Amino acid sequence: MAFLVFLPGMLLAYFPMKQHLRLRPAKLAAATVSLILSLILAGESVRFLFHVDILWLFFPAAAVMGCFYIHTLHITRWKSVSVFLAVCGVFSCLGNAAIGISWETTPPFPLCTDTLWFVMCCTLTAALWYPATHATRRLLEDDAFAQTWYVFWILPILFISLNLFILPQNPGILEQGRLRLLYTVFGFVFLILLLLSYLLFYHMATYLNRNDKLRLENHFLSMQQARYDNLLATTRQVRQARHDIRHHFHVLQSLAERGNLEEILKYLAQAQGDVPAGDLGLCENAVVDSVAGFFVLQYREHGIPLTFTLDLPRELSVPDTDLCSVLSNLLENAMEASLKTAPERRKVNVSARLHSGNVLLLSATNNYDGEVREKDGVFLSSKRPGEGIGLQAVRHTAEKNGGYCRFLYGNGVFCVNVILRGENG
């Protein structure tokens, strides 16, 4: 019956995963309960037939539940494994505390110990509902904190190992003197230390995310500055062209009176080269215009054809930071892919339009050479081992407000369709 703790454990692990479920909640709940009941029956049968210690049956049972948990989520393995191990670490501390409180101190534990452990786990699960559904969910969505998940699993593994290490091996050893009280205190102290470590982890994530937002805002400001400089230079060129146009008319009129068509064509070709090539305005929205104008210069420097179809009003309900992040990541990824593509095949098209007042539709298409690496719905980076941060950031930004992101690729064409919902959407 000790396996019943998997019920509150899985519930706690699923709390922050509402946006990442592969199955509907009702179907997922039925599958989880059925699997736990099957493990209970299998565990009791193995223990009765082969006299196996229930403690050692926990390891394969936890592995089965962990694999089930990972495969029911649409999220990276590092994050799902870390969340599952975090719950296991907390419940292992409660298990030691339950052993210390009860009179039976060695496996197999009697029903009173199992019941106490189950009640304690249910109580803690109820207490952690709010931080699990809010704070932990924000951790999963923070792109600035993505790399930290690669090492987070060490913390719960360490506490699980400590709890196993102090588990009493000799019957009745904790009934001598104050050892039982000390052991119970250790269980709760480990629990408090582990929860404080999680709290520290959360504050560190908040700090990193705040710095990342500041970095993004600074990047946006630099784009605005570059766009402003470009517009200023273009305006000066236009003024100069307007100033010279009267002179051009006089020259053309003089050549026309003499009927010198060859000189007229030669002069027109020369004058056309003096016309400024800069774009005075790509979009009415300042954010999109700044980002697009910044990347227009970048693409021109690399000789990559870039076409914009931007039909957006001056004001949008989508947060500027989200819009800047998504558009910048799409254009950066398209430019990186284009630089690895044959020059004659380079082409990038970006379109944006407003739908239903507060839904922004973004689309970016580019040609590519080579192979797109994808694993479990996550695109892998072409510059380093592991997942690509740019496209993951686009997905997270789109989905955090109920939006959508879809990636299509094949025949040398990569297309990204993004739906961004406004804060009131």
C-alpha positions in Angstrom: 0.0 0.0 0.0 3.1 2.3 0.2 2.7 2.9 -3.6 -0.4 5.0 -2.9 2.0 8.0 -2.3 2.3 8.0 -6.1 -1.2 9.5 -6.3 -0.4 12.8 -4.6 3.1 12.7 -6.1 1.9 12.6 -9.7 -0.8 15.2 -8.9 1.9 17.5 -7.6 4.1 16.9 -10.6 1.3 17.6 -13.0 0.3 20.9 -11.3 2.6 23.1 -13.3 2.2 21.2 -16.6 -1.3 22.4 -17.6 -0.1 23.9 -20.9 2.1 20.9 -21.8 -0.2 17.8 -21.5 -0.4 15.4 -24.4 -3.6 13.9 -23.1 -6.8 15.5 -21.9 -7.0 15.8 -18.1 -9.8 13.2 -17.6 -8.0 10.7 -19.8 -4.7 11.4 -18.1 -6.2 11.0 -14.6 -7.8 7.6 -15.6 -4.5 6.3 -17.0 -2.5 7.5 -14.0 -4.8 5.9 -11.4 -4.9 2.7 -13.4 -1.1 2.5 -13.6 -0.7 3.2 -9.9 -3.2 0.5 -9.0 -1.4 -1.9 -11.3 1.9 -1.2 -9.6 0.3 -1.7 -6.2 -1.0 -5.1 -7.2 2.3 -6.1 -8.9 4.3 -4.8 -5.9 2.2 -6.7 -3.3 2.4 -9.9 -5.4 6.2 -9.7 -5.8 6.7 -9.0 -2.1 4.4 -11.9 -1.1 5.9 -14.4 -3.5 9.6 -13.5 -3.4 9.8 -11.7 0.0 11.4 -8.7 -1.6 11.9 -5.6 0.6 9.2 -3.0 -0.4 12.0 -0.3 -0.3 13.7 -1.9 -3.3 10.5 -2.2 -5.2 10.1 1.6 -5.1 13.0 2.1 -7.5 11.5 0.2 -10.5 8.0 1.6 -9.6 9.3 5.1 -9.6 11.1 4.5 -12.9 7.9 3.3 -14.5 5.9 6.3 -13.2 8.7 8.6 -14.3 8.7 7.2 -17.9 4.9 7.5 -17.9 5.1 11.1 -16.7 7.7 12.2 -19.3 5.9 10.7 -22.2 2.6 12.3 -21.3 4.1 15.8 -21.6 5.0 18.0 -24.5 8.1 19.6 -23.0 11.8 19.0 -22.9 13.1 15.9 -21.1 15.4 17.9 -18.8 12.4 19.9 -17.4 10.1 17.0 -17.0 12.7 14.8 -15.4 13.7 17.6 -13.0 10.2 18.2 -11.9 9.6 14.5 -11.3 12.8 14.1 -9.3 11.9 17.3 -7.3 8.7 15.7 -6.1 10.5 12.4 -5.3 13.0 14.3 -3.2 10.3 16.0 -1.2 8.4 12.8 -0.6 11.5 10.9 0.4 12.0 13.4 3.2 8.4 12.9 4.3 8.9 9.1 4.2 11.8 9.3 6.7 9.8 11.6 8.9 6.9 9.1 8.8 9.2 6.3 9.8 10.5 8.3 12.7 7.0 9.1 14.0 5.8 5.5 13.7 7.0 2.7 16.0 8.1 0.5 13.1 11.5 1.7 11.8 12.5 -0.9 9.2 10.8 -2.2 6.0 8.4 -3.7 5.4 6.4 -0.9 7.0 3.1 -1.6 8.7 -0.2 0.0 7.5 0.0 2.8 10.0 3.4 4.0 8.6 2.1 3.8 5.0 -1.1 5.7 6.0 0.8 8.4 7.9 3.2 8.8 4.9 0.2 9.0 2.5 -1.6 11.6 4.6 1.6 13.7 5.0 2.1 13.7 1.2 -1.5 14.6 0.5 -1.2 17.5 3.0 2.0 18.8 1.5 0.5 18.5 -2.0 -2.4 20.6 -1.0 -0.1 23.2 0.6 2.1 23.4 -2.5 -0.8 23.7 -4.9 -0.4 27.5 -5.4 3.4 27.7 -5.8 3.4 24.6 -8.1 0.7 26.1 -10.4 2.2 29.6 -10.5 5.9 29.8 -9.5 6.9 26.5 -11.0 5.0 27.2 -14.2 6.8 30.5 -14.6 10.1 28.6 -14.2 9.2 26.2 -17.0 8.3 29.1 -19.3 11.4 31.3 -18.6 13.8 31.0 -21.6 16.6 32.8 -19.7 16.6 29.9 -17.2 16.6 27.1 -19.8 20.2 26.0 -19.3 19.9 25.7 -15.5 17.5 22.7 -15.9 20.5 20.7 -17.1 21.9 20.7 -13.5 18.8 21.1 -11.3 18.3 17.3 -11.1 21.4 17.0 -8.9 19.7 18.7 -6.0 16.8 16.2 -5.5 19.1 13.3 -6.3 21.4 14.4 -3.5 18.5 14.6 -0.9 17.1 11.2 -2.0 20.6 9.7 -1.5 20.9 11.3 2.0 17.5 9.9 3.0 18.4 6.4 1.8 21.8 6.7 3.6 20.3 7.5 7.0 17.5 4.9 6.7 17.9 2.5 9.7 18.9 -1.0 8.9 18.6 -2.7 12.3 15.2 -3.4 13.8 14.5 -1.3 16.9 17.6 0.9 16.6 15.6 4.1 16.7 13.9 3.1 20.0 17.2 3.5 21.9 17.5 6.8 23.7 16.6 9.9 21.6 17.7 8.4 18.3 14.1 8.2 17.1 13.4 11.9 17.9 16.6 12.9 16.2 15.8 10.8 13.1 12.3 12.4 12.9 13.9 15.9 13.2 16.4 15.0 10.5 13.5 14.1 8.2 11.8 17.4 8.6 15.1 19.4 8.5 15.9 17.8 5.2 12.5 18.6 3.9 12.8 22.3 5.0 16.3 22.5 3.5 15.1 21.0 0.2 12.1 23.4 0.0 14.4 26.3 0.8 16.7 25.2 -2.0 13.8 25.2 -4.4 12.8 28.7 -3.2 16.4 29.9 -3.8 16.3 28.3 -7.2 13.1 30.2 -7.9 14.5 33.6 -6.8 17.6 33.0 -8.9 15.4 32.2 -11.9 13.4 35.4 -11.3 16.6 37.4 -11.2 17.9 35.9 -14.4 14.6 36.4 -16.1 14.5 40.1 -15.1 18.0 40.5 -16.5 17.0 38.8 -19.7 14.0 41.2 -20.1 16.3 44.1 -19.5 18.7 42.7 -22.1 15.8 42.3 -24.5 14.6 45.9 -23.9 18.2 47.2 -24.4 18.4 45.2 -27.6 15.1 46.7 -28.7 16.3 50.2 -27.9 19.5 49.6 -30.0 17.2 48.5 -32.9 15.2 51.7 -32.5 18.4 53.7 -32.5 19.7 52.0 -35.6 16.3 52.5 -37.3 16.3 56.1 -36.3 19.8 56.7 -37.7 18.8 54.9 -40.9 15.6 57.0 -41.3 17.6 60.2 -40.5 20.1 59.4 -43.2 17.3 58.5 -45.7 15.5 61.7 -44.9 18.6 63.7 -45.6 19.1 61.9 -48.9 15.5 62.6 -49.9 15.9 66.3 -49.1 19.0 66.4 -51.2 17.3 64.6 -54.0 14.4 67.1 -53.9 16.9 69.9 -53.9 18.6 68.5 -57.0 15.4 67.5 -58.9 15.0 71.0 -60.4 18.5 70.9 -61.7 17.8 67.4 -63.3 14.8 68.8 -65.0 16.8 71.6 -66.5 19.4 69.2 -67.8 16.9 66.8 -69.3 15.0 69.6 -70.9 18.1 70.9 -72.5 19.1 67.4 -73.8 15.5 66.9 -75.1 15.5 70.1 -77.1 18.7 68.9 -78.8 17.1 65.5 -79.4 20.0 63.7 -77.8 18.2 60.5 -76.7 21.5 58.6 -75.8 22.6 61.4 -73.5 19.1 61.5 -71.9 19.2 57.8 -71.1 22.8 58.0 -69.8 21.8 61.0 -67.6 18.7 59.2 -66.2 20.7 56.1 -65.3 23.2 58.3 -63.4 20.5 60.3 -61.7 18.6 57.1 -60.7 21.7 55.9 -58.8 21.5 59.0 -56.6 17.9 58.1 -55.5 18.1 56.9 -51.8 17.4 53.2 -51.3 16.4 53.4 -47.7 12.8 52.7 -46.5 11.1 55.6 -44.7 8.5 53.4 -43.1 7.8 49.6 -43.2 5.0 49.6 -40.8 2.8 52.0 -38.7 3.6 50.1 -35.5 6.8 51.4 -34.0 8.0 48.1 -32.6 7.6 46.1 -35.8 9.0 49.0 -37.8 12.1 49.2 -35.6 12.8 45.5 -35.7 12.1 45.2 -39.4 14.2 48.2 -40.2 17.1 47.0 -38.2 17.2 43.6 -39.9 16.8 45.2 -43.4 20.2 46.6 -42.9 21.6 43.3 -41.6 20.2 41.4 -44.6 21.5 43.9 -47.1 25.0 43.6 -45.7 24.8 39.8 -46.2 23.1 40.0 -49.6 20.0 38.2 -48.5 16.7 39.1 -50.2 14.1 40.1 -47.6 10.5 40.9 -48.3 8.1 42.3 -45.7 4.3 42.3 -45.9 3.3 44.2 -42.7 -0.2 45.3 -42.2 -0.4 46.4 -38.6 -1.9 49.4 -36.8 0.0 51.8 -34.6 -1.3 50.3 -31.4 -1.4 46.6 -30.5 -2.6 44.7 -27.5 0.3 42.2 -27.8 3.1 43.2 -25.3 6.0 45.0 -27.1 8.6 42.7 -25.5 6.8 39.6 -26.8 6.4 41.0 -30.3 10.1 42.1 -30.4 11.3 38.8 -29.1 9.3 36.7 -31.6 10.1 38.8 -34.6 13.8 39.1 -33.8 14.2 35.4 -33.2 12.4 34.5 -36.5 14.5 37.0 -38.5 17.8 35.9 -36.8 17.1 32.2 -37.4 16.1 32.9 -41.0 19.3 34.9 -41.5 21.5 32.2 -40.0 19.8 29.5 -42.2 20.2 31.8 -45.3 23.9 32.3 -44.7 24.4 28.5 -44.9 22.3 28.4 -48.1 23.5 28.8 -51.7 23.4 32.5 -52.7 21.0 31.9 -55.6 18.5 30.2 -53.3 18.5 32.8 -50.5 15.1 34.3 -49.9 13.2 35.3 -46.8 9.5 36.4 -46.6 7.9 37.8 -43.5 4.3 38.8 -43.1 2.2 40.1 -40.2 -1.4 41.1 -39.9 -4.0 41.7 -37.2 -7.0 39.4 -36.8 -10.1 39.9 -34.7 -8.7 43.0 -33.0 -6.3 41.3 -30.6 -4.8 38.3 -32.4 -1.6 38.9 -34.3 -0.7 36.5 -37.1 3.0 36.2 -38.0 4.6 34.1 -40.7 8.2 33.7 -41.7 9.5 31.6 -44.6 13.0 31.0 -45.7 15.0 28.6 -47.9 17.6 26.3 -46.4 20.2 23.8 -47.4 21.1 20.8 -45.3 19.0 19.0 -42.6 16.7 20.3 -39.9 17.4 18.4 -36.7 14.3 17.8 -34.5 13.7 15.5 -31.6 10.4 15.0 -29.7 9.0 18.2 -31.2 12.1 20.2 -30.1 14.5 21.7 -32.7 18.1 21.1 -31.9 20.7 23.8 -32.2 23.0 23.8 -35.2 25.7 25.8 -33.3 26.0 23.7 -30.1 24.8 20.5 -28.5 21.3 20.6 -27.1 18.1 22.3 -28.1 17.9 25.5 -30.1 16.9 28.5 -27.8 15.5 30.8 -30.5 12.7 28.6 -31.8 11.9 27.4 -28.2 11.6 31.1 -27.1 9.2 31.7 -30.0 7.1 28.7 -28.9 7.0 29.7 -25.3 6.2 33.3 -26.0 3.3 32.3 -28.3 1.8 29.7 -25.9 2.1 31.6 -22.6 -1.0 33.7 -23.4 -2.9 31.0 -25.2 -1.3 31.6 -28.6 0.0 29.0 -31.0 3.2 28.2 -33.0 3.6 25.8 -35.8 6.8 24.8 -37.7 6.7 23.3 -41.2 9.7 22.3 -43.2 10.5 20.2 -46.3 11.9 20.4 -49.8 14.4 23.1 -48.7 11.7 25.5 -47.3 11.2 26.3 -43.6 8.0 28.1 -42.5 7.0 29.3 -39.1 3.4 30.4 -38.3 2.8 32.2 -35.0 -0.4 33.4 -33.3 0.1 36.0 -30.6 -2.8 36.9 -28.4 -3.1 40.2 -26.7 -3.3 40.6 -23.0 -7.0 41.1 -23.3 -7.4 38.2 -25.8 
